[in-house]
Amino acid sequence: MPKTRHQDLRDFMKILEERNELRVVENADPELEIGILTMMVGRRKHHPSLLFDAIKGYRKGFRIITNLITTEARNRLAAGIEPELEVDNMVEFLAGLLKEYQPVKPTMVSDGPVMSSKMVGDRVDLGIFPSPLWHEFDGGRYIGTGTVVLMKDPENGFINLGTYRIQLHDKKTLGISISPGHHGGIIRDKYWERGLSCPVVISFGHDPTLGVAADLPASYGESELDYAGWLRGRPVEVIEGPLTGLPIPSTSELVVEGEIPPLQVESRVEGPFGEFGGYYSVEERPQPVVRVKAVYFREDPVIDGRPPYRGVRHDGPLPFNLAFLLKTLRDLGYHDVRKIGRVGAFLVVSLKVRYAGQVRQVADLVMSGIGMRPPKYLMMVDEDIDPDNFEDVMWAFQSRVDPEDSIHLVRNRWTSLTDPRVPPEKKAVWDITSSSLIIDATRPWGWRDKFPKPTEPSKNTLNKYYVKWKSFLDSL
C-alpha cells in the first residue's frame, strides 16, 4: 500500500528542499516570463521545481510553484511510492498497486489552515492572486492550471475530483473549460438539465497527492478523494463548504466556493490556451463561468502552476493511465495481455495469442475507452515483443504487418477537445470525435506455425549463456 511522507503542499516543499529539488525565483514577470522559465527548466532531464515569489504586480508571499511533479522521483513522492525503489516495469508495478486498492474515505473536520483568511460576497477579489499569461497567444490570464475541482453528482452523491483549466475574467468571475466526456462535465450537465447551477469548489494549491488522484482515470461513481486517501495511507481531512456543502481540503492553499450557471444563463469567451500537445487546438468561444461566492486561503498561499508545454510532463510521468488499462483488461479476464507500453505515438499491447480473433477482441476493448481515453494509434504485438522497446516494436511493425490485412481504421472515436486534427466544422457542433488505427503486428493466426522463425535466441538460451559469461559481460 502506498503512503506519502507529507501532510500537505508545504510539507512536500520541505522534502524537495531537503533533496535539493526546489529553487526560489524572485521578481519574475507573470506576463510570459514565469511560463517561459517553467518550460525551459522543465525540458531539462534533471530539473528542480520552481517557487516564484515577489511576483511582479503582486504581494510578496503570494507564490506560484511550477514543475512540481514533472520528474519521476517527485511524481513517486506525490503518489506515496519510494523514489529510490527499483522498478523494472512501472506499468506492471502500478497495476499491481491498483489491484490492492481499498477506498480510504475522507474525514470531516471543523477547521483547517485554509480557513485562515476569508473573502465572502462583495469582498471577493481574485485579482490579488497571481494569474500568469502562460503562453504567448493565450486569450487571458489563467489562475488555475494545476487545479482540483470538486463536484457532487446530484443523483448518487459521489464526489468527483478533476483538473480543469481556470481563466480569470474579473475579481468575482472565473472561466472553466471541461472537455466533453469528462466526469465533471457530466455532473455539471445533470444540474443544468434540472435548470440549476452546479455547485463547485476549486482548489488552486494543495497536497500534490490530491492532484495525482484527480488525474486518475477512475470509473464514474468512484471518488478520487478515496483514491487520494489510499495513496496517502490516511484519510484526506475536509471541511464542509459553508455555502455549497462540498468538501474543502483543510490544508489547501487557496480555495473558492461558487456555482456554474447554465450556459444559456451566463457565459464568457474563454481561451485560447496553449495545450500539452503543443498547439492552440481550440479557438476562443463562449464557455461556462464560475460565479465565485467565497474565497478561503492560507497566509502566503502557494498556487500550483501546471501549464502544459510540449516536452514537459506537467501532470507527472508515472503511467497510471496505462496501469489502469492493464488492470481493467485483466479484471475482465484477459490475462493473456503480457505488457502495455508506448513507443512514440503508438500505444503498444503485447499479447499471448491463443485463438483467432483474440487480437481484434482485445484491441476493440482498448478502443472502447476502458481504463483510459482511446489511443489514436494502437499496435498489437506478440508476447516476444517488448512494448517499450523501440527496436522491438519497429521490427514487428516492418516484418509482421501486411497493410492490406493488418491495419484497421476505427471511426467516430471519442477524442480530446485538444486534438489539433479535429476539423473546425466538427468542433463548431461539439462533435469531438476522430479516427484511430489498429495495427495488428502479431503473426497471422491462420499460418503462425509456418511464419519464419526469428533468429533471436530464446530467453532460456540467452539466460544459460548469460550466467556462464556473467563476469566477462559485466566487465565490459
ABEGO torsion letter per residue (X at the ends): XBBBABABAAAAAAAAAAAGABBBBBGBBABGAAAAAAAAAAABABBBBBBBBGBBGBBBGBBBBBGAAABAAAAAAAAGBBAABBBABAAAAAAAAAAABBBBBBBBBABBAAAABBBBEAABBAAABBBBBABAABAEBBABAABBBBBBBAAAGBBBBBBBBBBBABAABBBBBBBBGBAAAAAAAAAAAAGBBBBBBBBABBBAAAAAAAABBBBBGBBAAAAAAAAAGBBBBBBBBAAAGBBBBAABABBBBBBBBBAAABBBBBOBBBBAAGBBABBBBBBBBBBBABBBBBBGBBBBBBBBBBGBBAAEABBAAAAAAAAAAAAAGBAABABBBBBEABBBBBBBBABBGAAAAAAAAAAAGBGBBBBABBBBBBAABBAABAAAAAAAAAAABBAAAABBBBBGBBBBAABAABBAAAAAAGBBBBBBBBBBABBBAAAAAABBBBABBBAAAAAAAAAAAAAAAAAX
